[in-house]
Amino acid sequence: MIEISSLTDPRVSDYAQVGQPHSLRERGLFVAEGRLVVQRLFQTTFTIRSVLITRTAFAALEDILEPRRCPIYVCEQDTMNKLAGFDFHRGCLAIGERPPAIESANWFQSAHRLLALEGVGNPDNVGGVFRVAAAFGVDGILLDRTSGDPLYRKAIRTSMGAAFSVPFAQTEKWLETLAAMRASGADVVALTPDVAAANLADYVTHRSRDRRVVLMLGAEGPGLSPKAMRAATATVRIPIAKEVDSLNVVVAAGIALAALSIFNPDSTS
């Protein structure tokens, strides 16, 4: 443990950027917050710059923290709050380095089940989709540039660390990548509340078990863009009460993935 008492200690200067996600992202960094999330970060191969932690949280995480892997800085909760710039009560922060960007065009060719997000900007929704994806064994997530950053601290927190384990790529060539997947024989499926779309149960029953699938999801409200809809090989809806116009994107993703998993039980255990 390394004691920290000064807010101007250069060794913990990165933590003054916790409230400035764009600055951290430009420097190739991200913040993990909370005991469970930091614990899951240590279970990955990510490069961890350092951990800033209170004595109480250190006592709870001592067995999983690896001083040889990164410096472990200990401070009072008040010092942590002032350094981060807001009241933070979880007692534990870590700075990690973003992994190299995935070349989506190559990586997605070998994936069996994918999610593709368009315009999903809310970090809680992004994190929730990653958590659902991890639960149902999704191979990866393709995000367009208007979607939120999966390694933004709020998205990481909501994902319960799943953003560390589910591969993802965020690209300007979102539609082009989908077109390549479609050309390679994958089903590119657009989820929509449109009553003209096929019922999810019918699609799941009749699709080929061995066929790769890319499940496209848009933001609640506007949904998928017309261009995204035209890129689909199928449009599918989840039947809901007529008094309700749509489902939250995380809920929709969970229902659709559960249906696919029931049809293809080898994907989950």
C-alpha positions as CSV (number, residue, x, y, z in Angstrom):
1,M,0.0,0.0,0.0
2,I,1.1,3.5,-0.8
3,E,-0.4,6.2,1.5
4,I,-1.8,9.3,-0.3
5,S,-2.7,12.4,1.6
6,S,-2.2,15.3,-0.9
7,L,-4.6,16.1,-3.7
8,T,-1.6,17.4,-5.7
9,D,0.3,14.1,-5.5
10,P,1.3,13.5,-9.2
11,R,1.0,9.7,-8.7
12,V,-2.8,10.0,-8.5
13,S,-3.3,12.8,-11.0
14,D,-5.2,10.5,-13.3
15,Y,-8.0,10.4,-10.8
16,A,-8.7,14.1,-11.1
17,Q,-10.0,13.2,-14.6
18,V,-12.7,10.8,-13.4
19,G,-15.4,13.4,-14.1
20,Q,-13.9,14.1,-17.6
21,P,-14.5,11.0,-19.7
22,H,-13.5,12.6,-23.0
23,S,-10.1,13.5,-21.6
24,L,-9.5,10.0,-20.3
25,R,-10.6,8.4,-23.6
26,E,-8.3,10.6,-25.6
27,R,-5.4,9.4,-23.4
28,G,-6.5,5.8,-23.9
29,L,-7.7,5.3,-20.3
30,F,-10.9,4.4,-18.5
31,V,-12.1,4.3,-14.9
32,A,-13.5,1.3,-13.0
33,E,-15.5,2.1,-9.9
34,G,-16.7,0.0,-7.0
35,R,-15.4,-3.1,-5.4
36,L,-17.1,-5.7,-7.6
37,V,-16.1,-3.9,-10.9
38,V,-12.5,-3.5,-9.8
39,Q,-12.4,-7.1,-8.7
40,R,-13.6,-8.2,-12.2
41,L,-11.1,-5.9,-13.8
42,F,-8.3,-7.8,-12.0
43,Q,-9.7,-11.0,-13.4
44,T,-8.9,-9.7,-17.0
45,T,-5.7,-9.2,-18.9
46,F,-6.3,-5.5,-19.1
47,T,-3.4,-3.2,-18.2
48,I,-4.2,-1.5,-14.9
49,R,-2.4,1.7,-14.2
50,S,-3.3,2.0,-10.5
51,V,-5.9,1.6,-7.8
52,L,-7.1,4.3,-5.4
53,I,-8.9,2.8,-2.4
54,T,-9.9,3.5,1.2
55,R,-8.7,1.3,4.0
56,T,-12.1,-0.2,4.5
57,A,-12.4,-1.2,0.8
58,F,-8.8,-2.4,0.8
59,A,-9.6,-4.8,3.7
60,A,-12.4,-6.3,1.6
61,L,-10.3,-6.6,-1.6
62,E,-6.9,-7.4,-0.2
63,D,-6.9,-10.9,-1.5
64,I,-7.6,-10.0,-5.1
65,L,-5.5,-6.8,-5.4
66,E,-2.0,-7.4,-6.9
67,P,0.6,-4.9,-5.9
68,R,3.0,-6.4,-8.4
69,R,0.5,-5.7,-11.2
70,C,0.0,-2.0,-10.4
71,P,0.4,0.5,-7.5
72,I,-2.2,0.4,-4.8
73,Y,-2.8,3.9,-3.4
74,V,-4.7,4.2,-0.1
75,C,-6.4,7.4,1.0
76,E,-9.3,8.7,3.1
77,Q,-12.7,8.8,1.6
78,D,-12.8,12.6,1.8
79,T,-9.5,12.8,-0.2
80,M,-10.9,10.5,-2.8
81,N,-14.1,12.6,-3.2
82,K,-12.1,15.8,-3.5
83,L,-9.7,14.3,-6.0
84,A,-12.5,12.8,-8.2
85,G,-14.5,16.0,-8.0
86,F,-17.7,14.5,-6.7
87,D,-19.0,12.6,-3.7
88,F,-18.1,9.0,-4.3
89,H,-19.0,6.5,-1.7
90,R,-17.8,3.1,-3.1
91,G,-14.3,3.5,-1.7
92,C,-12.5,2.1,-4.7
93,L,-11.4,3.4,-8.1
94,A,-9.0,2.0,-10.7
95,I,-7.5,3.4,-13.9
96,G,-7.1,1.0,-16.7
97,E,-5.7,1.2,-20.2
98,R,-8.1,0.7,-23.2
99,P,-7.3,-2.4,-25.2
100,P,-6.3,-2.0,-28.9
101,A,-9.2,-1.4,-31.2
102,I,-10.7,-4.6,-32.8
103,E,-10.7,-4.8,-36.5
104,S,-14.4,-5.4,-36.8
105,A,-14.5,-6.5,-40.4
106,N,-12.2,-9.5,-39.7
107,W,-13.3,-10.3,-36.2
108,F,-17.0,-10.5,-36.9
109,Q,-16.6,-13.0,-39.7
110,S,-15.9,-15.8,-37.2
111,A,-18.6,-14.8,-34.6
112,H,-21.8,-16.9,-34.3
113,R,-24.0,-14.5,-32.4
114,L,-23.6,-10.7,-32.3
115,L,-25.4,-7.6,-31.2
116,A,-25.3,-4.4,-33.3
117,L,-26.2,-1.1,-31.5
118,E,-27.3,2.0,-33.4
119,G,-27.8,5.3,-31.6
120,V,-27.9,3.8,-28.1
121,G,-26.3,6.7,-26.2
122,N,-27.5,6.2,-22.6
123,P,-24.6,4.7,-20.7
124,D,-27.0,2.7,-18.4
125,N,-28.5,1.1,-21.5
126,V,-25.1,0.4,-23.1
127,G,-24.0,-1.2,-19.8
128,G,-27.2,-3.1,-19.5
129,V,-26.9,-4.5,-23.0
130,F,-23.4,-5.7,-22.2
131,R,-24.6,-7.4,-19.1
132,V,-27.4,-9.2,-21.0
133,A,-24.9,-10.1,-23.8
134,A,-22.6,-11.7,-21.2
135,A,-25.4,-13.6,-19.7
136,F,-26.5,-15.2,-23.0
137,G,-23.1,-15.9,-24.4
138,V,-23.0,-13.3,-27.2
139,D,-19.7,-13.3,-29.1
140,G,-19.4,-9.6,-29.4
141,I,-21.1,-6.2,-29.9
142,L,-20.7,-3.8,-32.8
143,L,-21.6,-0.2,-32.0
144,D,-22.0,2.7,-34.3
145,R,-20.2,6.0,-33.5
146,T,-23.4,7.6,-32.1
147,S,-23.7,4.9,-29.4
148,G,-22.3,5.3,-26.0
149,D,-18.8,4.3,-24.9
150,P,-18.8,0.9,-23.3
151,L,-15.8,1.8,-21.2
152,Y,-17.4,5.0,-19.8
153,R,-17.5,4.5,-16.0
154,K,-21.3,4.5,-15.7
155,A,-21.6,1.9,-18.5
156,I,-18.9,-0.3,-16.9
157,R,-20.7,0.0,-13.6
158,T,-24.1,-0.9,-15.1
159,S,-22.6,-3.8,-17.0
160,M,-21.2,-5.2,-13.7
161,G,-17.9,-5.5,-15.4
162,A,-19.2,-7.3,-18.5
163,A,-17.8,-4.5,-20.7
164,F,-14.4,-6.1,-19.8
165,S,-15.3,-9.6,-21.0
166,V,-17.6,-9.1,-24.0
167,P,-15.5,-8.1,-27.1
168,F,-16.7,-5.0,-28.9
169,A,-15.9,-2.6,-31.7
170,Q,-17.1,0.9,-32.2
171,T,-16.8,2.0,-35.8
172,E,-17.9,4.6,-38.4
173,K,-18.3,1.6,-40.8
174,W,-21.2,0.1,-38.9
175,L,-23.5,-0.3,-41.9
176,E,-20.6,-1.5,-44.1
177,T,-19.7,-4.2,-41.5
178,L,-23.3,-5.3,-41.4
179,A,-23.4,-5.5,-45.2
180,A,-20.3,-7.7,-45.1
181,M,-21.8,-10.0,-42.5
182,R,-25.0,-10.3,-44.7
183,A,-22.9,-11.0,-47.8
184,S,-21.1,-13.8,-45.9
185,G,-24.4,-15.5,-45.2
186,A,-25.3,-14.3,-41.7
187,D,-28.9,-13.4,-40.7
188,V,-29.0,-9.6,-40.0
189,V,-32.1,-9.2,-37.8
190,A,-33.7,-5.9,-37.0
191,L,-35.7,-5.7,-33.8
192,T,-38.7,-3.4,-34.3
193,P,-42.1,-2.8,-32.7
194,D,-43.6,-2.7,-36.2
195,V,-46.6,-5.0,-36.3
196,A,-45.8,-5.9,-39.9
197,A,-42.6,-7.6,-38.7
198,A,-42.3,-11.3,-38.0
199,N,-43.1,-12.6,-34.5
200,L,-39.9,-13.4,-32.6
201,A,-41.1,-16.9,-31.8
202,D,-41.8,-17.6,-35.5
203,Y,-38.3,-16.4,-36.5
204,V,-36.6,-18.4,-33.8
205,T,-38.5,-21.6,-34.7
206,H,-37.8,-21.4,-38.4
207,R,-34.2,-20.1,-38.5
208,S,-31.4,-22.5,-39.2
209,R,-29.6,-23.5,-36.0
210,D,-26.2,-23.2,-37.6
211,R,-26.7,-19.9,-39.2
212,R,-24.9,-16.9,-37.7
213,V,-27.1,-14.1,-36.5
214,V,-26.5,-10.4,-35.9
215,L,-29.3,-8.8,-33.8
216,M,-29.7,-5.1,-34.5
217,L,-31.1,-2.8,-31.8
218,G,-31.8,0.9,-31.8
219,A,-32.5,3.5,-29.2
220,E,-35.9,3.5,-27.4
221,G,-38.1,6.0,-29.2
222,P,-36.5,6.5,-32.7
223,G,-35.4,2.9,-33.0
224,L,-33.3,1.8,-35.9
225,S,-32.7,4.2,-38.8
226,P,-34.2,3.5,-42.2
227,K,-30.8,2.6,-43.6
228,A,-30.3,0.1,-40.8
229,M,-33.7,-1.4,-41.5
230,R,-32.8,-1.8,-45.2
231,A,-29.6,-3.6,-44.2
232,A,-31.6,-6.4,-42.4
233,T,-32.4,-9.8,-43.9
234,A,-35.3,-10.0,-41.5
235,T,-37.4,-7.7,-39.3
236,V,-38.6,-9.2,-36.0
237,R,-40.9,-7.9,-33.3
238,I,-41.6,-8.9,-29.7
239,P,-45.4,-9.0,-29.2
240,I,-46.4,-6.6,-26.5
241,A,-49.7,-5.0,-25.3
242,K,-51.1,-2.5,-27.8
243,E,-51.2,0.1,-25.1
244,V,-47.4,0.1,-24.9
245,D,-45.4,1.5,-27.9
246,S,-42.0,-0.1,-27.3
247,L,-39.7,-1.9,-24.8
248,N,-36.5,-0.6,-23.3
249,V,-33.5,-1.7,-25.4
250,V,-32.0,-3.8,-22.6
251,V,-35.3,-5.6,-22.0
252,A,-35.7,-6.2,-25.7
253,A,-32.2,-7.6,-26.0
254,G,-32.7,-9.9,-23.1
255,I,-36.0,-11.3,-24.4
256,A,-34.6,-11.9,-27.9
257,L,-31.4,-13.5,-26.7
258,A,-33.3,-15.7,-24.3
259,A,-35.5,-16.9,-27.2
260,L,-32.4,-17.6,-29.3
261,S,-30.8,-19.5,-26.4
262,I,-33.8,-21.7,-25.9
263,F,-33.6,-22.6,-29.6
264,N,-29.9,-23.1,-29.4
265,P,-29.2,-24.3,-25.8
266,D,-25.5,-25.1,-26.4
267,S,-24.8,-21.3,-26.3
268,T,-25.5,-21.1,-22.5
269,S,-25.2,-23.4,-19.6
